Amino acid sequence: MSGNSSHPLPTQGSLQYVSNSSLLPPLAEGEAPTFTRAAQFRVAATLVLFLFAAFSNLALLISVSKGRGRRLASHLRPLIISLATADLMMTFVVMPLDMVWNITVQWYAGDIMCKLLCFLKLFAMQSSAFILVVISLDRHHAILHPLDSLSAHCRNKKMLALAWSLSLLLASPQLFIFRAIKAERVDFTQCVTHGSFQERWQETFYNMFHFVTLYVIPLLVMSLCYTRILIEINRQVHKNKAGEACLRRSGTDMIPKARMKTLKMTIIIVVSFVVCWTPYYLLGIWYWFQPEMLKVTPEYVHHILFVFGNLNTCCDPVIYGLYTPSFRADLAGCWCCRQQNASPRSLDHLSARQVPHSGEQESDAPSVKGPEG
């Protein structure tokens, strides 16, 4: 979680709870870490992801809050807003901090910012995972208990409040275990957990606890939800073939098309989370139980896996856009407004030259401004 580029896995990345105590051995030997070529690639790639994630997630948040996305079902809107908010936390906290920390290599922000930013990094990651769990539980209830939709809004608000509260609680230990420490033999300061654990097993237990709450438990809950959903869909298919009654809103659909479309979207969002972050988590487990792996694993592998994990923050708005015409319409409307706002000067210049010859251009002017209004 720190900026030591020579030991990228324990010192950088979105395994927010990974300890930085492994920084100290190289520092004790008098070898300060440097901004390597692999770390430069990581910064450049993270910058590209940051720009895309910031634009797409802000656009999604605005669309659902103020644009055509407000037509979304009332119980789904808070879920999408919370997911976009969690992704924006990852975008504006984790990515910039990672880029700056890789560039500066050591820590310059002091002890208080060390604690606060490490807390915010883990809080952002925890909230993102827990909100995906809430979305999965909502889809599970919608498919298995379709007649209980009236209570969905209240139920989702309670689950979201619990998700944010748990994220806050689980990230709070970061405020106490991280500190800015200056090396003895080198003019080098780093934000690490050194001295917070008396034994290595305590540090490993802390890391594994957060690994379980951040990845294993959410993955198990989401897998259970979607497994039960698929079993229920399969059961309804067989009931339909047998001529028995099944849940319908039309004569041909066993499950409403809108609900099935939302289900497909959420499944893909969850799959993208698993695909993007699993390699880096597995690398983290390998490090916790065999720290020597840092000596045999190329540095660029750690950086590539971290960048690939951050790709998940960009995937959510893209997936939502593919399944939601209202979001695409808002983006198209925003683009048209930009085009129109950029063109009045040229239009005025054109009309000033051509109006004396014909009245046709005068009638064109309102048509250009029409969509904007």
Buried (B, 14 or more C-beta within 10 A) or exposed (E): BBBBBBBBBBBBBBBBBBBBBBBBEBBEEEEBBEBBEBBBBBBEBBEEBBEBBBBBBBBBBBBBEEBBBEEBBEBBBBBBBBBBBBBBBBBBBBBBBBBEBBEEBBBEBEBEBBBBBBBBBBBBBBBBBBBBBBBBBBBBBBBBEBEEEEEBBEBBEEBBEEBBEBBEEBBEBBEEBBBBBEBEEBEBBBBBBBEBBEEEEEBBEBBBEBBEBBBEBBBEBBEEBBEEBEEBBEEBEEBBEEEEEBBBEEEEBBBBEEBBEBBBBBBBBBBBBBBBBBBBBEBBBBBBEEBEEBEEBEBBBBBBBBBBBBBBBBBBBBBBBEBBEBBBBBBEBBEEEEEBEEEEEEBEEBBEEEEEEEEEBEEEBEEEEEEEE
